[in-house]
Amino acid sequence: MSTTPNRAVTQRSTFAPEKTITLDPWSVNPLLDDAEQAQPALAAVARKSNGEPPSMFESGDLPPFTASGVDPQHLTRLPFRTRHAAATESSPAAVLRMVETHGPNPDAQAPSPGLDEYRNRMSGWLRGTWTNPDAPAVDASTQAAAEGDLYDSMFGASDAATAAKRAPMNAAAADFAAQRAKTGKYGIGKAQR
């Protein structure tokens, strides 16, 4: 059986709308493909910190079964924004109609709570609010190294050294601001009356 048309399209990123990416809507995990193109450093840090990325379905790349009884493998003939709706459709005829209608259309969409959950899992993985339950615990040094890699990729390694030098000054400034907010005075020099 032939699975997907495997046609890439150019579109705006889901995670960084200001960026244009090339995406295959029939791929196994297109939102991961999106994140890795639009925000590669963030995706790399997420992989180190949060484990492997979420799959399209909670149970894996495809659900173990569909509500209609149609073989889940047929869902790969649909662009990703329609797969969850097709998986929950109870009528085999309706699933066939979706494959016929939406299968060749890379922009086809069918609203579904499952699609929203997939987006939320992927977004959470990138932000660090979703961690792969199978991922080993990450120690503090690995986490710090991952965050350092992200900083370096965004600002360059020389800026990281400058930021480290400025950290004590920034902490002192924050202390002064906190004291000012609390007392209305800076408390520099002799004790304030």
N, C-alpha and C positions, 0 to 999 in steps of 0.2 A: 504494500500500500504506500503510495506517495503521501508524505505528510504535509509539509508546508510549502508555500510558494517561495519562501526565503528571498523576499524582496525588501531591501533596505529603503527607508524613506528619510528625508531630512525634515527635522521638526525642532521645535523649541523644547528644551529640557523641562521635565517635570520638577526637578529639584533646583535648577538654576535657569529660570525662564529667559534670562538675558543671553543665554548661550544656545547655539544651534548645534544639534547632534545628528548623527546618522544612526537610525535605529531599525532593527528588524522586528516588526510587530508580531511576527510568528515565532520568535525565539523563545527559549524555555524560561528565561528570566529577564524580560526587557527592561524593567525598572533598574535592575542591577547594571545592565549595559548602559543605561542612561546615566546613572550615578558615576560609573567609572569613566565615562567620557567627559561629563560636565564638571565633576568634582573629584578628580582622581586622587588627590592627596587625602581628602576627607574619607573617601571609600577605602583607601589603604589603612588609615588610622582605625576606621570602624572595623575592618577585618581583624586587625591586631587586638583591638580592645573588646570587641563584642562578638567575636567568633565569625563563623561563616554567615553570609547574608541570608535573609529569609527567602524561602521559595515562594512561587506564585500562590500555591495553595498551602494552607497550614500543614497538610499532610505530605507535601512534596511538590514536585514539578507538575504533577497531575493528581487529581483526586483519586482515591482508590475505587470509586464507583460514581455514577451519575444518577440523578433522580429518575431519569427516563429509562435507565438500563442500557443506554448506548455506551459502547466501549469508550472509556476516557481518552484513549489514544486519538479518537476522532476530534477531540477538542484542539489538537495541534493544527488542525486545518483552519482554525479561526484566529484572527488577530487577538492579542491578549486582552483588550478591553471588552471582549464579548465572551470570553471563556467561562467566567464565573456564572454569568447569567445562563449560559447553555448548560453548565453542570447542574444547575438547580431546576432547570426546566423539566417538567414531569412528562411531557409528550415527546416521544421519539420523532413524530412528524414535525413538531416545532423545532427540534434540534436540527433536523435535516434542512428545514427552511432557513434556519440561521446560517448553516454551513453554505447553503446555496446563495443566500443574500449577502452575508457579511464576509464569507471566506476570502473573496478576492479584494476586499476593500481594507486597505491598511488603516484607514481612519475610522472604521466602524466602532461604535460604542453601544453598549447595552448596560445601563446602570444596574449595579448589584452591590449588596452589602459586602460580598466576598471581595470584589474589586477594591472597594474602599478600605477593607481590612488589609489587603495586600499593600496598597499605597501607604497605609499607616505603619505597617510593620517595617517596610523599607525606609520610610522617613525616620522612624524611631531608631532603626539600626544606624543610620547616618548620624543622628543626634546623640546616640548613646542611651536612649531610653528603652531600647529593645535589645536584648542580648540573646544570642542563640542558646537555648537551654542545654545543648550538647557541648557548648564551649567550655574549655577548662577555665578555672579562675585565673584572672590576670593579676600579677603582682604589681605593686606600686612602681617599681623601676621600669617594667615593661610599659605600663600606662604612661609614665613620664616620657619614656623614649618615643612612644607613638605620638604623643602630643608635641614633643620637640621636633619630630619629623614633619608634622603638619605645619608648625610655625616656620621651620626652615623652608618648606616648599612655598609658603605664602610670602615670606618676607626676606628670605635669604639667611644664611648662617651668620654673616657678619652682624646683621641686625639682632640676632639672638644674643650675641655677646654684649652688644650695646644695651639691650633690654635688661640683661642680668646685672650690668653695672648700675643701671638706673633703678633697679628694684628697691634698694635701701632708701633712695631719695623719694621714690613714690610712696613707700610705706610711711616715711616721716610726714609727707604732705597729707596723707590720709589721716594720720594721727592728729595733725593740726586741724584739719577740717572737722573731724569728729569732736574734738574739744570745743571748737568754735560753735558747732551745732548744739552741743550739750550745755555750754555755759554762756555763750555769747561773747566769749573772750578767747584770745589765743594763749594766754598764759606764758608768754615769752618774758624772760628776765625775772624781776622780783615777783614775789607772790602777789597775786591780784587781790585787791580788797573789795 
